[in-house]
Amino acid sequence: MNEEDKKIFLEDFRKADLQGKVDMWFYALEQASLWEEIIAEIADIAQQDQMKQTVRKG
């Protein structure tokens, strides 16, 4: 998400009704949590791949 997207998102958030704001907030939290898990799995895969390559060269 770039700065302009962030600005638009926050402006929409300000204009939304209370229930809409809460829904958007929970959605953002879910997305953050999901991406943290994805990034952690990518890091694990990269580390395992690096270890395999080191063993092959050794």
N, C-alpha and C positions, 0 to 999 in steps of 0.2 A: 504494500500500500504506500503510495507516494504522499507527499505533503498535501497536494490538492485533494486527493481522495479522502485523506484524513479530515481536512477542513470541511468538505461537503458532508461527510458522515456525521461529524460533530454538529454541524448546522442543522441537519435533519433531526438529530437527537434532541436538540433544543426545541424544535418545533413540534415534536411528537407529544401525544397525550401521555399521561403517567403510566398507564399499562404498556403502551408502546415503548416507553423508555425502559421499563423494567425488562420487557421481552428482549429489546436490543442489547441491554446490558448482559443478560444471561447468555444470549447468543455469542456476544464477544468473548465472554469468559469460556464458553465451551470451545470456541475456535482457538483461543490461546492455549487451552489445555491440550487440545488435539494436536496443534503444531508442536508443542513441547514434546509430546510423545513421539511424533514423527521424527523430529530432529534427534531425539535420543536414540531411536532405532537406526537412523541413518549413521549416526556416530558409531554405534555398535557394529554395524555392517562394515563400515570403513575400517574400523580397528581390526576386525576379524580378517578382512581381505589383506590388510597390511601384514598381519601376522603370517598368513598363508604364503604371501610373496617372500617374506623374510626366510621362512622355513625352506621354500623351494630353492632359494639362492644359497642357503647355508650349506 
